Amino acid sequence: MTTIDAIAARQHMVDDPYYKYRGCAPDPEAPGMSAGDPDVPLDAWGPYTGDGAEAQKTRLDREKSAMAICGRCPVLALCRTYANTTVIEVDANGRQVEHLVEPEGVLGGELALTRHRTLIARRHDTTTAAPIPAPVADDMAKARTPQRRALLLALARETDPERVAALAGMDLRTANWHRSALVGMLGLDPARATRDQLLAAAVENRLIPRSTRMRPDGPWPYAAAPTADGVRQRRIAPRRPVQLVLPAMEDMPRHPRPAPDHRGPTVRVVPARPRGAAGTGLGGVQLRFVFLSPTTGPMAAAVQPPAPSGRRRTTAPSTVLEPAA
């Protein structure tokens, strides 16, 4: 939290001899424009108050112009100090709430979002700045047992709890119990401490050599003290994304579709005897073309061949489509 209050911070900024030369001051010749740039209106530093939503490009251009003028302002540091000061008010439930004295607009060359993030970071530092108790000598003696040292060495090599337990030569429940005990002995927070923090504390207290090669956790850290029932058995960082199902829509599993067959149908020629034909030879034989389609199945087309030479054909050849036998 800022040590200076908001009233004193603003008074220091106003009393500065260069305050009248600030960039966001009104231009004497054009009161609606800024003194730092006559093409930038004074509304560039304040929040948007027009009707409807402001276009994103318009907002970005406005903020960029205001921050460019703030960058060459003679009272930039004093303005930023004042913009990041906080005031404490009591809400309807009787709780004290801390918020920025200037929660909107561009001040001190910073956006309102940047100032809010700084305030949240200060709150987090104040909350987590509680002194960590130093390890007790008796606890350090208990932590240096061969079994717990073997567990720490296994924890440095593996991240999966089952592999850690197997590498240390113990069952999973015993390994988890020893890990929880080591977290308490080294003065770590059992609910928030990560595996990397446990190993760093073990190296600092000379439970394992500094030359030990450690496998990093990655973007999602593992818990330093997993419970036996597996509540914190895995990672303690953000949850995995959940698949959303629309209301009144059945959640049907998707099966892989078969690859399409681009080879096309194959043709097989088989002889077939025509209906009611009693002769032999070429005139009495039909050629049946069987198309083996990959999608519709086999189909056959029987075509009557042309009549032999010397005999005049009076009827056109017929084409019969029938399923293949």
Buried (B, 14 or more C-beta within 10 A) or exposed (E): EBEBEBEEBBBBBEEBEEBEEBBBBEBEEEEEBBBBBEEBBBBBBBEBEEEEEBEEEEEEEBBEBBBBBBEEBBBBEBBBBBBBBBEEEEEEEEEEEEEBBBEBBBBBBBBBEBBBEBBEEBEEEEEEEEEEEEBEEEBBEEBEEEEBBBBBBBBBBBBEBEBBBBBBEBEBEBBBBBBBBBBBBBBBBBEEBBBBBBBBBBBEBEBBEEEBEBEEBEEEBBBBBBBEEEEBBBBBEEEEEEEEEEEEEEEEEEEEEEEEEEEEBEEEEEEBEBEEEEEEEEBEBBEBBBBBEEEEEBBBBBEBEEBEEEEEEEEEEEEBEEEBE
